[in-house]
């Protein structure tokens, strides 16, 4: 049975290789231009901000692998979900590196069960179909685990970014109170820290100046890219009241206070969840201790 499955897998791999070798696509000129424009847009987005130099720390081989996978997905009409793109933007990772890590994690999950259960198959005569099925499950689990871990890390990093945005609004409000205009206040407030979030805001404002667009429009695009609603709301508010300095100060102060209240409520909610988890763990520990205490008496009565 195992030989039949392996032969079928090899035959399918050979057929797939032949199809890819001779399938040069039947796309129209418009589709090819769209593909080239998408590739150019990816390069422009990755090189537009100085903070994106962090992509240079990624392995070139990993990015080449991910780029090949991305090209294959796009040629088949598949797209990276918007949520994954936003999480990658928050974490400062490229799509190519993420796809490369996903492929490597899938390959590791594919071979890990076979390597771990090979001694059991050789020594105890375990059926080889069990490691084979576990290999498929491990490959799927490795690929899914990479995206799940990305979502968890991006959620924590996004909370930190929201905290920095709240402090940034207070700094902008103080600069406006000092008589500066909105663009100058935004640029000055972003110079007061070298944390990753403030660097991202500073680079966005600087890129907006070089491109000749308003800084609040650039901040709105950054909020859209990173899926940070507070930044998008800030951009919309600044676009409406940028002509009136007093209204801008009042609006920014109110938004900063609102963000702090929301962050405090979120922190209290997470603390309550952790307290509940600790209570459940303590109850399980008490139940185990009680079972440990009454087991001798029960075993004497039942005669085990």
C-alpha positions as a Markdown table, in Angstrom:
| # | Residue | x | y | z |
|---|---|---|---|---|
| 1 | Unk | 0.0 | 0.0 | 0.0 |
| 2 | Unk | 2.8 | 2.4 | 0.9 |
| 3 | Unk | 4.6 | 1.7 | -2.4 |
| 4 | Unk | 1.4 | 2.4 | -4.3 |
| 5 | Unk | 1.0 | 5.7 | -2.5 |
| 6 | Unk | 4.6 | 6.7 | -3.1 |
| 7 | Unk | 4.4 | 5.8 | -6.8 |
| 8 | Unk | 1.2 | 7.8 | -7.2 |
| 9 | Unk | 2.8 | 10.8 | -5.5 |
| 10 | Unk | 5.8 | 10.6 | -7.8 |
| 11 | Unk | 3.6 | 10.3 | -10.9 |
| 12 | Unk | 1.6 | 13.3 | -9.8 |
| 13 | Unk | 4.8 | 15.3 | -9.2 |
| 14 | Unk | 6.1 | 14.4 | -12.6 |
| 15 | Unk | 2.8 | 15.4 | -14.3 |
| 16 | Unk | 2.8 | 18.7 | -12.4 |
| 17 | Unk | 6.4 | 19.4 | -13.5 |
| 18 | Unk | 5.5 | 18.7 | -17.1 |
| 19 | Unk | 2.5 | 21.0 | -17.0 |
| 20 | Unk | 4.5 | 23.8 | -15.5 |
| 21 | Unk | 7.3 | 23.2 | -18.0 |
| 22 | Unk | 5.0 | 23.6 | -21.1 |
| 23 | Unk | 2.3 | 25.9 | -19.6 |
| 24 | Unk | 3.4 | 29.4 | -20.6 |
| 25 | Unk | 0.0 | 30.9 | -19.9 |
| 26 | Unk | -2.8 | 32.1 | -22.2 |
| 27 | Unk | -3.2 | 35.6 | -20.7 |
| 28 | Unk | -3.9 | 38.6 | -22.7 |
| 29 | Unk | -1.7 | 41.7 | -23.0 |
| 30 | Unk | -3.9 | 43.5 | -20.4 |
| 31 | Unk | -3.4 | 40.7 | -17.9 |
| 32 | Unk | 0.4 | 40.6 | -18.5 |
| 33 | Unk | 0.5 | 44.4 | -18.0 |
| 34 | Unk | -1.5 | 44.0 | -14.8 |
| 35 | Unk | 1.0 | 41.4 | -13.6 |
| 36 | Unk | 4.0 | 43.6 | -14.4 |
| 37 | Unk | 2.3 | 46.6 | -12.7 |
| 38 | Unk | 1.6 | 44.5 | -9.6 |
| 39 | Unk | 5.2 | 43.4 | -9.4 |
| 40 | Unk | 6.3 | 47.1 | -9.8 |
| 41 | Unk | 3.9 | 48.1 | -7.1 |
| 42 | Unk | 5.3 | 45.5 | -4.7 |
| 43 | Unk | 8.8 | 46.9 | -5.3 |
| 44 | Unk | 7.7 | 50.5 | -4.9 |
| 45 | Unk | 5.9 | 49.8 | -1.6 |
| 46 | Unk | 8.8 | 47.9 | -0.1 |
| 47 | Unk | 11.3 | 50.6 | -1.0 |
| 48 | Unk | 9.2 | 53.7 | -0.3 |
| 49 | Unk | 10.0 | 54.1 | 3.4 |
| 50 | Unk | 13.4 | 54.1 | 5.1 |
| 51 | Unk | 12.0 | 51.9 | 7.9 |
| 52 | Unk | 11.5 | 49.1 | 5.3 |
| 53 | Unk | 15.3 | 48.6 | 5.3 |
| 54 | Unk | 14.4 | 45.9 | 7.8 |
| 55 | Unk | 13.6 | 43.7 | 4.8 |
| 56 | Unk | 17.3 | 43.6 | 4.0 |
| 57 | Unk | 17.8 | 41.5 | 7.2 |
| 58 | Unk | 15.7 | 38.7 | 5.6 |
| 59 | Unk | 17.4 | 35.8 | 4.0 |
| 60 | Unk | 17.8 | 36.4 | 0.2 |
| 61 | Unk | 17.2 | 32.7 | -0.5 |
| 62 | Unk | 14.1 | 32.7 | 1.6 |
| 63 | Unk | 12.8 | 35.7 | -0.3 |
| 64 | Unk | 13.6 | 34.1 | -3.6 |
| 65 | Unk | 11.6 | 31.0 | -2.6 |
| 66 | Unk | 8.7 | 33.1 | -1.5 |
| 67 | Unk | 8.9 | 35.2 | -4.7 |
| 68 | Unk | 8.6 | 32.1 | -6.8 |
| 69 | Unk | 5.6 | 30.9 | -4.7 |
| 70 | Unk | 4.0 | 34.3 | -5.0 |
| 71 | Unk | 4.4 | 34.5 | -8.7 |
| 72 | Unk | 2.9 | 31.0 | -9.0 |
| 73 | Unk | -0.1 | 32.0 | -6.9 |
| 74 | Unk | -0.7 | 35.2 | -8.8 |
| 75 | Unk | -0.5 | 33.4 | -12.2 |
| 76 | Unk | -3.3 | 31.2 | -10.9 |
| 77 | Unk | -5.4 | 34.1 | -9.8 |
| 78 | Unk | -4.9 | 33.6 | -6.0 |
| 79 | Unk | -4.4 | 36.6 | -3.8 |
| 80 | Unk | -2.8 | 37.1 | -0.3 |
| 81 | Unk | -5.7 | 37.9 | 2.1 |
| 82 | Unk | -5.8 | 41.5 | 3.2 |
| 83 | Unk | -5.6 | 40.5 | 6.9 |
| 84 | Unk | -2.3 | 38.7 | 6.3 |
| 85 | Unk | -0.9 | 41.7 | 4.4 |
| 86 | Unk | -1.9 | 44.0 | 7.3 |
| 87 | Unk | -0.2 | 41.7 | 9.8 |
| 88 | Unk | 3.0 | 41.6 | 7.6 |
| 89 | Unk | 3.0 | 45.4 | 7.4 |
| 90 | Unk | 2.7 | 45.7 | 11.2 |
| 91 | Unk | 5.5 | 43.1 | 11.7 |
| 92 | Unk | 7.7 | 44.7 | 9.0 |
| 93 | Unk | 8.0 | 41.5 | 7.0 |
| 94 | Unk | 7.8 | 41.1 | 3.3 |
| 95 | Unk | 5.2 | 38.8 | 1.7 |
| 96 | Unk | 8.0 | 36.9 | 0.0 |
| 97 | Unk | 9.7 | 36.1 | 3.3 |
| 98 | Unk | 6.3 | 35.0 | 4.8 |
| 99 | Unk | 5.5 | 32.7 | 1.9 |
| 100 | Unk | 9.0 | 31.2 | 2.1 |
| 101 | Unk | 8.7 | 30.6 | 5.8 |
| 102 | Unk | 5.3 | 29.0 | 5.2 |
| 103 | Unk | 6.7 | 26.6 | 2.6 |
| 104 | Unk | 9.6 | 25.7 | 4.9 |
| 105 | Unk | 7.3 | 25.1 | 7.8 |
| 106 | Unk | 5.1 | 22.9 | 5.6 |
| 107 | Unk | 8.1 | 20.9 | 4.5 |
| 108 | Unk | 9.3 | 20.5 | 8.1 |
| 109 | Unk | 5.8 | 19.3 | 9.2 |
| 110 | Unk | 5.8 | 16.9 | 6.3 |
| 111 | Unk | 9.0 | 15.1 | 7.2 |
| 112 | Unk | 8.9 | 15.4 | 11.0 |
| 113 | Unk | 6.3 | 12.6 | 11.7 |
| 114 | Unk | 8.1 | 10.3 | 9.3 |
| 115 | Unk | 11.5 | 10.9 | 11.0 |
| 116 | Unk | 10.0 | 10.5 | 14.6 |
| 117 | Unk | 8.0 | 7.4 | 13.8 |
| 118 | Unk | 10.6 | 5.6 | 11.6 |
| 119 | Unk | 12.1 | 3.7 | 14.6 |
| 120 | Unk | 8.6 | 2.5 | 15.6 |
| 121 | Unk | 7.9 | 1.3 | 12.1 |
| 122 | Unk | 11.2 | -0.5 | 11.9 |
| 123 | Unk | 11.2 | -2.0 | 15.4 |
| 124 | Unk | 7.5 | -2.7 | 16.2 |
| 125 | Unk | 6.1 | -3.2 | 12.8 |
| 126 | Unk | 3.8 | -0.1 | 12.9 |
| 127 | Unk | 1.7 | 0.4 | 9.8 |
| 128 | Unk | 3.5 | 2.9 | 7.5 |
| 129 | Unk | 0.2 | 4.5 | 6.5 |
| 130 | Unk | 0.0 | 6.2 | 9.9 |
| 131 | Unk | 3.2 | 8.2 | 9.5 |
| 132 | Unk | 2.1 | 9.0 | 6.0 |
| 133 | Unk | -1.2 | 10.5 | 7.1 |
| 134 | Unk | 0.5 | 12.3 | 10.0 |
| 135 | Unk | 3.0 | 13.7 | 7.4 |
| 136 | Unk | 0.1 | 15.3 | 5.5 |
| 137 | Unk | -1.4 | 16.6 | 8.7 |
| 138 | Unk | 2.0 | 18.0 | 9.8 |
| 139 | Unk | 2.5 | 19.8 | 6.5 |
| 140 | Unk | -0.9 | 21.5 | 6.8 |
| 141 | Unk | -0.3 | 22.3 | 10.5 |
| 142 | Unk | 3.1 | 23.8 | 9.8 |
| 143 | Unk | 1.7 | 26.0 | 7.1 |
| 144 | Unk | -1.2 | 27.1 | 9.2 |
| 145 | Unk | 0.9 | 27.6 | 12.3 |
| 146 | Unk | 3.1 | 30.2 | 10.5 |
| 147 | Unk | 0.1 | 32.4 | 9.7 |
| 148 | Unk | -1.4 | 31.9 | 13.2 |
| 149 | Unk | 1.9 | 32.9 | 14.9 |
| 150 | Unk | 2.1 | 35.9 | 12.6 |
| 151 | Unk | -1.5 | 37.0 | 13.6 |
| 152 | Unk | -0.7 | 36.7 | 17.3 |
| 153 | Unk | 2.5 | 38.7 | 17.1 |
| 154 | Unk | 0.9 | 41.3 | 14.9 |
| 155 | Unk | -1.9 | 41.7 | 17.4 |
| 156 | Unk | 0.5 | 42.5 | 20.2 |
| 157 | Unk | 2.5 | 44.8 | 18.0 |
| 158 | Unk | -0.6 | 46.6 | 16.8 |
| 159 | Unk | -1.6 | 47.3 | 20.4 |
| 160 | Unk | 1.8 | 48.9 | 21.0 |
| 161 | Unk | 1.4 | 51.0 | 17.9 |
| 162 | Unk | -2.0 | 52.3 | 19.1 |
| 163 | Unk | -0.4 | 53.3 | 22.4 |
| 164 | Unk | 2.3 | 55.2 | 20.5 |
| 165 | Unk | -0.4 | 56.9 | 18.3 |
| 166 | Unk | -2.1 | 58.1 | 21.5 |
| 167 | Unk | 1.1 | 59.7 | 22.7 |
| 168 | Unk | 1.8 | 61.1 | 19.2 |
| 169 | Unk | -1.6 | 62.9 | 19.3 |
| 170 | Unk | -0.8 | 64.5 | 22.6 |
| 171 | Unk | 2.6 | 65.7 | 21.2 |
| 172 | Unk | 0.9 | 67.1 | 18.1 |
| 173 | Unk | -1.6 | 68.9 | 20.2 |
| 174 | Unk | 1.2 | 70.5 | 22.3 |
| 175 | Unk | 3.0 | 71.6 | 19.1 |
| 176 | Unk | -0.2 | 73.2 | 17.8 |
| 177 | Unk | -0.6 | 75.0 | 21.1 |
| 178 | Unk | 2.9 | 76.4 | 20.5 |
| 179 | Unk | 1.8 | 78.1 | 17.3 |
| 180 | Unk | 3.0 | 75.6 | 14.7 |
| 181 | Unk | 0.9 | 74.5 | 11.7 |
| 182 | Unk | -0.5 | 71.1 | 11.3 |
| 183 | Unk | 2.3 | 69.7 | 9.0 |
| 184 | Unk | 5.0 | 71.2 | 11.1 |
| 185 | Unk | 3.4 | 69.9 | 14.3 |
| 186 | Unk | 3.2 | 66.4 | 12.9 |
| 187 | Unk | 6.8 | 66.4 | 11.7 |
| 188 | Unk | 8.1 | 67.8 | 15.0 |
| 189 | Unk | 6.1 | 65.4 | 17.2 |
| 190 | Unk | 7.5 | 62.4 | 15.2 |
| 191 | Unk | 11.1 | 63.4 | 15.9 |
| 192 | Unk | 10.9 | 62.8 | 19.7 |
| 193 | Unk | 11.4 | 59.1 | 19.8 |
| 194 | Unk | 13.3 | 56.4 | 17.9 |
| 195 | Unk | 10.9 | 53.5 | 18.7 |
| 196 | Unk | 9.8 | 51.4 | 15.7 |
| 197 | Unk | 6.3 | 52.9 | 15.7 |
| 198 | Unk | 7.4 | 56.5 | 15.9 |
| 199 | Unk | 10.0 | 55.8 | 13.2 |
| 200 | Unk | 7.3 | 54.4 | 11.0 |
| 201 | Unk | 5.2 | 57.6 | 11.5 |
| 202 | Unk | 8.2 | 59.8 | 10.9 |
| 203 | Unk | 9.1 | 58.0 | 7.7 |
| 204 | Unk | 5.5 | 58.2 | 6.5 |
| 205 | Unk | 5.4 | 62.0 | 7.1 |
| 206 | Unk | 8.7 | 62.5 | 5.4 |
| 207 | Unk | 7.7 | 60.3 | 2.4 |
| 208 | Unk | 4.5 | 62.4 | 2.1 |
| 209 | Unk | 6.6 | 65.6 | 2.0 |
| 210 | Unk | 8.8 | 64.2 | -0.8 |
| 211 | Unk | 5.8 | 63.0 | -2.8 |
| 212 | Unk | 3.9 | 66.2 | -2.5 |
| 213 | Unk | 0.9 | 64.9 | -0.6 |
| 214 | Unk | -0.6 | 65.9 | 2.7 |
| 215 | Unk | 0.8 | 64.2 | 5.8 |
| 216 | Unk | -2.7 | 63.2 | 7.0 |
| 217 | Unk | -3.4 | 61.5 | 3.7 |
| 218 | Unk | -0.2 | 59.5 | 4.1 |
| 219 | Unk | -1.1 | 58.6 | 7.7 |
| 220 | Unk | -4.5 | 57.4 | 6.4 |
| 221 | Unk | -2.7 | 55.2 | 3.9 |
| 222 | Unk | -0.5 | 53.8 | 6.6 |
| 223 | Unk | -3.5 | 53.1 | 8.8 |
| 224 | Unk | -5.1 | 51.3 | 5.8 |
| 225 | Unk | -2.0 | 49.3 | 5.3 |
| 226 | Unk | -1.6 | 48.3 | 8.9 |
| 227 | Unk | -5.3 | 48.0 | 9.7 |
| 228 | Unk | -5.2 | 50.6 | 12.4 |
| 229 | Unk | -8.6 | 52.2 | 12.6 |
| 230 | Unk | -7.4 | 55.0 | 14.9 |
| 231 | Unk | -4.9 | 56.2 | 12.3 |
| 232 | Unk | -7.5 | 56.2 | 9.6 |
| 233 | Unk | -9.9 | 58.2 | 11.8 |
| 234 | Unk | -7.2 | 60.6 | 12.6 |
| 235 | Unk | -6.4 | 61.2 | 8.9 |
| 236 | Unk | -10.1 | 61.8 | 8.2 |
| 237 | Unk | -10.4 | 64.2 | 11.1 |
| 238 | Unk | -7.3 | 66.2 | 10.1 |
| 239 | Unk | -8.6 | 66.4 | 6.5 |
| 240 | Unk | -11.8 | 68.0 | 7.8 |
| 241 | Unk | -10.4 | 70.5 | 10.4 |
| 242 | Unk | -6.9 | 71.2 | 9.2 |
| 243 | Unk | -7.8 | 74.8 | 8.5 |
| 244 | Unk | -8.7 | 75.6 | 12.1 |
| 245 | Unk | -6.0 | 75.2 | 14.6 |
| 246 | Unk | -8.2 | 75.4 | 17.7 |
| 247 | Unk | -10.5 | 72.7 | 16.4 |
| 248 | Unk | -7.5 | 70.5 | 15.5 |
| 249 | Unk | -6.2 | 70.8 | 19.1 |
| 250 | Unk | -9.5 | 70.0 | 20.6 |
| 251 | Unk | -10.1 | 67.1 | 18.3 |
| 252 | Unk | -6.6 | 65.6 | 18.9 |
| 253 | Unk | -6.9 | 66.0 | 22.6 |
| 254 | Unk | -10.3 | 64.3 | 22.7 |
| 255 | Unk | -9.0 | 61.5 | 20.4 |
| 256 | Unk | -6.0 | 60.9 | 22.6 |
| 257 | Unk | -8.1 | 60.7 | 25.7 |
| 258 | Unk | -10.5 | 58.4 | 24.0 |
| 259 | Unk | -7.6 | 56.1 | 22.9 |
| 260 | Unk | -6.3 | 56.0 | 26.4 |
| 261 | Unk | -9.7 | 55.1 | 27.8 |
| 262 | Unk | -10.0 | 52.3 | 25.2 |
| 263 | Unk | -6.6 | 51.0 | 25.9 |
| 264 | Unk | -7.3 | 51.0 | 29.6 |
| 265 | Unk | -10.5 | 49.1 | 29.1 |
| 266 | Unk | -8.7 | 46.6 | 26.8 |
| 267 | Unk | -6.0 | 46.1 | 29.4 |
| 268 | Unk | -8.5 | 45.5 | 32.1 |
| 269 | Unk | -10.4 | 43.0 | 29.9 |
| 270 | Unk | -7.2 | 41.1 | 29.2 |
| 271 | Unk | -6.3 | 41.1 | 32.9 |
| 272 | Unk | -9.7 | 39.7 | 33.7 |
| 273 | Unk | -9.3 | 36.9 | 31.1 |
| 274 | Unk | -5.9 | 36.0 | 32.6 |
| 275 | Unk | -7.3 | 36.0 | 36.1 |
| 276 | Unk | -10.1 | 33.7 | 34.9 |
| 277 | Unk | -7.5 | 31.4 | 33.3 |
| 278 | Unk | -5.6 | 31.3 | 36.6 |
| 279 | Unk | -8.7 | 30.4 | 38.5 |
| 280 | Unk | -9.4 | 27.5 | 36.2 |
| 281 | Unk | -5.9 | 26.3 | 36.5 |
| 282 | Unk | -6.2 | 26.4 | 40.3 |
| 283 | Unk | -9.4 | 24.5 | 40.3 |
| 284 | Unk | -7.9 | 21.8 | 38.1 |
| 285 | Unk | -4.9 | 21.6 | 40.5 |
| 286 | Unk | -7.3 | 21.2 | 43.5 |
| 287 | Unk | -9.3 | 18.5 | 41.7 |
| 288 | Unk | -6.1 | 16.6 | 41.0 |
| 289 | Unk | -5.0 | 16.9 | 44.6 |
| 290 | Unk | -8.3 | 15.7 | 45.9 |
| 291 | Unk | -8.2 | 12.7 | 43.5 |
| 292 | Unk | -4.7 | 12.0 | 44.8 |
| 293 | Unk | -6.0 | 12.0 | 48.4 |
| 294 | Unk | -9.1 | 9.9 | 47.9 |
| 295 | Unk | -7.6 | 7.4 | 45.5 |
| 296 | Unk | -6.2 | 5.0 | 48.2 |
| 297 | Unk | -9.5 | 4.8 | 50.0 |
| 298 | Unk | -11.4 | 4.2 | 46.7 |
| 299 | Unk | -8.9 | 1.5 | 45.6 |
| 300 | Unk | -9.4 | -0.3 | 49.0 |
| 301 | Unk | -13.1 | -0.2 | 48.7 |
| 302 | Unk | -13.3 | -1.3 | 45.1 |
| 303 | Unk | -10.5 | -3.7 | 45.4 |
| 304 | Unk | -8.3 | -2.5 | 42.7 |
